[in-house]
């Protein structure tokens, strides 16, 4: 069924990096969600109002908000494909993340409303006599709930399959919401059966449990959908592919300061410093770097700027001092590596210039790190004047490679 819908409504469906293809996937999922949620909502509201089942009415209203969430997703996918303009030079793809956050907030609101209505229903049940449903009404409601569970179960699988295919936080949140709906409706169904068999009121208690479950999951989703907006580390797979392309070029002797920023699903910008033999022709080096940038964009769809760091190779003084400094700094656990190493010799002292890449540790200050590194270098020789720049590891690729070595 899912494959058929994709085939019918998404042209060139395999090209998921194309913004128009992503938009069509999003529109398909959103329209499917609107239609299916309205059908389920009407079915539950009608039966809940006729038979006086508060949990069924609440569950139906939950599905109505799901339809609203699908509309938010629809608008989000549509707006996220708007081209870049003077105010938004990197495009509008992050609107999709905002849509996912709004869906998560709606889930939290629904969970809170369900908890309030459940508590009110439990309180009112103490003063009312329990009246079981007739057999006819019971079986009609039972069948309607079973159909609803099947629809929501398929809806959740549908959302998650498309979310995985196009890496959509919005549809992933919608899929989790559908799973919550399956649990909520199952609880209503179980409560209906228990009430019928034991002539015991359980409707409000089950609704309360379901409401708490939805609320907790909604809060978790808010955290998950907020991460791309705040700025999160790129995937390990993308980092390693990026590094692999750089390593393919034999004239690149090293790399550091890699930063990858996401401006929406599958929209990445990256900067990285690459070390080149200082004796190389500058025009040839520029051409080499241009080619590597193009390879990264072609293979990974990452718009990249590489910065050339010329390094001196074969200079006895530089090699000697670098070896001494590297050995002296080995004992400092938060240093991952040093790079951009160069030496400037003067009549009375030697400037030892380098960058130190350090771990992102909560209790470590730049001032403390600078002081400790400075003291270690000076302890080698009082003629050494350290000129240190502190770098942070934004992608954690260096630490991982150190462990592998």
KEFIKE-982779 format. One line per 5 residues: number of its first residue (from 0); for each residue x, y, z of C-alpha. Coordinates in pm, 1 decimal. Each point is the difference from the previous one (the first is absolute). Layout:
% residues N
NUM) X,Y,Z  ...
//
This chain:
% residues 405
0) 0.0,0.0,0.0  275.2,246.4,100.0  208.4,-80.3,-308.4  -307.0,45.4,-221.0  -79.8,342.6,149.0
5) 361.7,111.1,-43.2  1.7,-122.8,-359.0  -324.2,184.5,-78.8  72.1,333.8,169.8  381.3,41.7,17.8
10) 183.3,33.8,-330.9  368.0,-95.2,-2.3  -48.8,-133.2,353.5  356.8,-131.4,36.3  155.5,345.3,-32.4
15) -61.5,99.0,363.4  264.0,276.5,-5.7  -218.3,196.6,-242.9  -205.7,258.0,193.0  -304.5,-51.6,-225.5
20) 5.6,-376.2,57.5  20.1,58.2,376.1  -290.0,241.9,-27.1  -214.9,-257.4,-182.6  79.5,-264.1,263.9
25) -100.8,248.3,270.5  -321.4,97.6,-180.6  -95.2,-365.3,-49.4  53.8,-83.3,368.2  -180.5,314.7,118.9
30) -307.9,-46.3,-222.3  -19.2,-368.1,96.4  15.1,105.1,365.5  -270.2,265.8,-36.4  -245.9,-236.8,-171.7
35) 61.2,-302.4,225.4  -9.6,205.2,321.3  -327.1,172.1,-91.6  -161.1,-338.4,-79.5  110.7,-147.4,333.9
40) -93.3,318.2,188.7  -358.0,12.4,-134.3  -51.4,-368.4,75.0  109.4,38.0,363.7  -176.5,329.6,68.1
45) -333.5,-126.1,-132.1  11.8,-323.1,201.3  142.6,170.7,309.8  -274.7,266.1,6.4  -277.9,-251.6,-68.9
50) 113.1,-247.7,266.2  137.6,251.5,253.3  358.4,-131.3,4.1  233.8,279.2,108.9  315.8,-195.1,-89.3
55) -130.0,-56.8,-353.3  -86.0,370.3,-44.3  344.0,99.0,134.6  166.6,-249.1,-232.2  -199.4,141.6,-292.0
60) 108.8,355.5,84.7  357.5,-128.6,15.6  -39.5,-120.6,-359.5  -141.8,339.2,-96.3  318.5,165.9,126.0
65) 193.2,-260.7,-199.4  -174.4,127.9,-311.0  107.9,349.8,104.7  356.1,-129.2,40.5  -14.3,-140.3,-352.6
70) -106.7,342.5,-127.4  297.9,153.2,182.9  225.8,-260.7,-164.5  -154.3,77.1,-339.2  69.8,372.2,38.1
75) 347.2,-73.7,138.6  103.4,-215.2,-295.6  -140.2,255.6,-244.4  177.1,298.3,158.2  328.5,-186.8,50.8
80) 50.1,-26.4,-378.1  -6.9,377.7,-51.4  322.9,110.8,-168.8  260.8,214.4,174.0  -60.3,374.1,13.1
85) 182.6,309.2,126.5  -122.5,-56.6,357.0  58.8,-377.5,-0.5  307.7,-67.2,-216.8  18.0,-364.8,109.3
90) -361.1,-76.3,-94.9  -306.4,-86.3,208.7  48.6,-375.5,58.0  15.9,41.2,379.3  -371.6,83.4,-4.5
95) -48.5,-377.4,-12.0  167.6,-23.8,341.2  -229.5,273.0,133.4  -302.2,-194.7,-128.8  126.1,-307.2,188.6
100) 31.8,207.3,316.6  -356.2,131.7,-39.3  -130.1,-357.0,-43.2  183.4,-97.0,321.6  -155.7,294.5,186.9
105) -345.5,-105.5,-121.4  65.3,-351.0,135.4  89.5,145.5,341.7  -315.1,215.2,-4.5  -218.2,-302.0,-83.7
110) 161.2,-203.7,278.7  -64.9,279.4,250.9  -362.9,44.1,-110.4  -58.8,-376.1,22.3  137.5,-8.9,355.2
115) -228.2,287.5,108.2  -313.8,-151.9,-157.3  83.8,-343.1,147.3  36.3,137.7,352.1  -330.5,188.1,-37.0
120) -170.3,-317.1,-124.7  140.0,-207.6,288.6  -127.6,254.0,254.7  -347.8,12.3,-156.4  -20.9,-382.5,-14.1
125) -7.8,-21.0,381.9  -343.5,162.2,8.9  -147.8,-184.6,-298.8  -130.0,-353.9,-33.1  183.4,-217.9,-252.2
130) -215.1,-84.4,-303.8  149.5,-262.2,-235.2  -46.4,20.8,-377.3  -255.5,-223.8,-166.6  141.4,-295.3,-195.1
135) -74.1,165.0,-336.3  168.3,327.5,92.4  289.2,-187.7,158.2  79.8,-202.6,-313.1  -43.1,300.2,-232.9
140) 244.7,200.0,211.1  238.2,-293.5,25.0  11.8,-41.7,-378.6  48.1,374.2,-52.6  292.8,5.3,244.2
145) 159.7,-303.9,-166.0  -24.8,167.8,-342.2  145.4,319.0,146.6  297.6,-188.5,146.0  73.6,-163.5,-336.0
150) -16.7,335.8,-182.5  226.5,172.5,252.8  240.8,-294.3,1.5  41.7,21.5,-376.5  18.2,379.6,19.4
155) 290.7,-20.2,244.8  188.2,-249.9,-217.7  -68.2,218.5,-305.4  135.3,312.7,171.9  311.2,-172.6,132.8
160) 84.0,-164.0,-331.8  -9.8,334.6,-181.9  174.8,176.8,291.6  287.3,-249.1,-22.6  20.3,35.5,-376.9
165) 22.8,382.1,-4.2  146.2,53.3,352.9  -297.3,205.3,118.8  -25.1,98.1,367.7  -358.0,121.5,-61.6
170) -125.0,-335.6,-131.5  194.7,-186.6,267.4  -188.7,201.6,263.0  -328.6,-72.2,-182.2  85.1,-372.8,-3.8
175) 61.1,3.2,376.1  -332.3,180.6,46.1  -176.6,-273.0,-199.8  158.1,-260.8,226.6  -132.5,193.2,301.0
180) -344.9,-3.5,-159.7  13.7,-378.6,-40.2  82.0,-34.5,370.1  -269.0,250.9,99.0  -271.9,-167.3,-207.3
185) 108.5,-346.8,119.4  -38.3,122.8,358.2  -352.8,123.4,-76.5  -83.6,-336.6,-158.1  135.9,-194.0,299.4
190) -189.9,227.0,237.9  -321.0,-58.6,-194.3  41.2,-378.2,25.3  84.6,9.5,373.4  -295.2,227.8,72.9
195) -233.6,-233.2,-190.4  120.8,-320.7,166.9  32.6,125.5,358.9  -252.9,285.5,-2.0  276.5,219.8,134.7
200) 91.8,357.3,-95.8  354.2,18.3,-138.7  -37.8,242.2,-289.5  143.1,309.8,169.7  292.2,-182.2,163.4
205) 117.9,-142.1,-331.3  -34.9,341.5,-164.1  216.7,147.0,276.5  276.3,-257.2,-59.9  -16.7,60.3,-374.7
210) 14.9,377.5,53.3  313.3,-32.0,213.9  159.6,-225.6,-262.3  -75.8,248.9,-279.4  128.0,293.0,209.1
215) 334.3,-168.2,80.7  55.5,-105.2,-362.6  -92.0,348.6,-119.9  266.2,155.1,224.2  257.6,-247.8,-135.2
220) -97.9,94.2,-355.3  40.2,372.0,77.6  358.6,-70.0,104.9  68.6,-212.3,-310.2  -151.1,246.9,-248.6
225) 174.6,294.7,167.9  349.0,-146.2,-42.3  37.8,83.2,-373.2  -112.6,357.9,70.9  247.3,41.3,284.6
230) 279.7,-158.1,-203.6  105.9,-362.7,35.6  301.3,-205.6,-101.1  -20.7,-140.7,-355.7  -30.5,-375.8,-41.2
235) 313.5,-211.1,43.1  -61.4,-144.6,-346.1  10.7,343.3,-165.3  314.4,99.0,191.8  186.0,-316.5,-99.1
240) -103.4,30.4,-367.9  119.2,361.2,-0.1  338.5,-97.1,145.9  35.4,-292.4,-240.7  -24.9,234.6,-300.0
245) 264.1,233.3,147.4  234.4,-292.6,69.5  -25.1,-115.3,-361.4  208.6,300.3,-105.6  363.6,-99.6,68.3
250) 120.6,364.0,-2.2  -217.0,80.1,303.5  225.7,-81.8,295.5  -253.4,59.4,278.0  -329.8,158.5,89.2
255) -159.8,169.4,300.8  -266.4,249.7,110.6  -274.8,-186.2,-185.0  -340.7,161.6,54.3  -321.9,-117.9,-164.5
260) -320.6,203.6,34.0  -349.1,-111.8,-96.2  -247.5,251.8,-142.7  -273.9,-258.7,-47.2  -35.5,-368.5,-92.7
265) 280.7,-92.2,-244.5  122.8,362.1,-20.3  352.7,27.5,138.8  278.3,258.9,-4.0  350.1,-92.4,117.3
270) 338.3,159.8,65.3  325.5,-182.1,58.6  371.7,83.9,17.5  233.0,-219.5,-209.3  377.7,-12.4,32.5
275) 210.4,31.8,-315.1  377.0,-9.4,-51.9  108.2,366.4,-1.0  238.8,-67.2,-290.2  -287.9,-83.7,-237.5
280) -95.5,242.9,-276.6  -284.5,215.9,132.3  -199.2,-10.6,-325.9  22.8,-381.4,-12.7  -102.5,-18.4,366.2
285) -299.8,228.6,-61.7  -109.5,-221.8,-290.0  39.3,-311.2,216.8  -217.4,148.3,276.9  -266.1,108.0,-251.2
290) -21.5,-356.7,-130.8  -36.3,-149.0,348.8  -278.5,249.6,82.5  -183.7,-102.1,-318.7  41.5,-371.3,79.6
295) -151.4,48.1,346.3  -297.5,189.8,-141.0  -54.9,-253.5,-277.3  21.5,-309.0,224.1  -149.8,129.8,326.9
300) -199.4,307.5,-106.6  196.4,205.7,255.3  100.9,351.9,-104.9  357.7,22.2,127.7  267.9,262.6,50.0
305) 350.9,-136.9,56.1  264.2,226.7,154.4  362.6,-69.6,-94.0  257.9,-16.2,281.3  354.4,-11.8,-143.3
310) 236.2,-202.4,218.4  377.1,-14.2,-4.5  135.4,-350.3,-59.7  358.4,-111.5,55.7  117.1,295.5,208.8
315) 222.6,-146.3,277.3  -78.5,271.4,258.7  -378.7,-18.3,-55.5  1.2,-381.2,11.6  210.1,-0.5,320.1
320) -216.9,250.0,187.0  -326.1,-159.6,-119.6  117.5,-336.8,131.0  86.9,155.0,337.6  -333.1,182.1,30.2
325) -203.5,-302.9,-108.0  175.5,-215.6,258.0  -47.0,260.3,275.6  -373.4,38.0,-65.8  -70.7,-375.7,-4.5
330) -82.7,1.8,371.1  -282.7,255.4,-35.3  -315.4,-216.9,-43.5  -226.9,262.1,-158.1  235.1,71.9,-294.2
335) -96.9,-197.1,-310.6  279.2,124.6,-228.0  207.2,301.8,-104.6  19.3,141.4,-353.3  103.9,304.7,-205.3
340) 338.3,-36.0,168.5  269.9,249.2,-98.3  309.1,155.3,147.2  123.6,359.8,-27.6  360.2,34.9,120.1
345) 120.1,330.4,144.4  327.3,121.0,155.0  -113.5,-48.5,363.6  -295.4,-242.0,-17.9  -193.8,-236.6,-228.4
350) -372.5,46.8,-63.0  -165.2,-343.0,6.3  -332.0,47.6,-179.6  -267.8,-270.4,-9.7  -371.4,-79.8,45.1
355) -107.8,-244.7,272.3  -318.2,-197.1,-58.3  -169.3,-74.7,332.3  -305.3,-195.9,112.1  -327.9,173.8,80.1
360) 8.1,-50.4,376.7  -248.0,182.4,223.7  240.0,93.2,277.3  294.0,97.1,-221.1  61.5,369.2,-63.6
365) 205.0,139.8,-289.3  209.0,199.4,248.9  92.4,-314.3,194.3  85.4,-190.4,-317.3  214.1,284.7,-135.9
370) 188.6,31.6,328.0  71.0,-372.7,30.6  113.6,-37.1,-363.0  214.0,313.4,27.1  174.6,-129.8,313.0
375) 70.3,-337.8,-161.4  165.4,160.5,-304.9  206.0,245.4,208.1  119.0,-287.8,218.8  180.4,-144.5,-305.4
380) 206.1,314.7,-46.3  -23.7,353.7,135.2  83.3,122.8,-349.9  -331.1,-133.6,-133.7  -280.6,255.3,-17.6
385) -330.7,-187.9,-57.5  -258.9,167.0,-224.8  -302.7,-222.9,46.8  -344.8,-7.9,-158.4  -264.1,-220.7,160.7
390) -232.8,-197.2,-231.2  -304.2,-202.1,106.1  -92.5,-335.4,-150.9  -344.2,63.6,-153.2  -39.7,-335.4,-172.6
395) 193.1,-239.4,230.0  163.9,-165.6,-298.7  352.5,55.0,135.8  -62.9,-167.2,335.3  -155.0,-299.8,-174.5
400) 299.7,-39.1,-229.8  236.4,19.3,296.9  -184.3,-288.3,164.4  19.2,-204.5,-320.7  376.4,60.1,-25.8
//
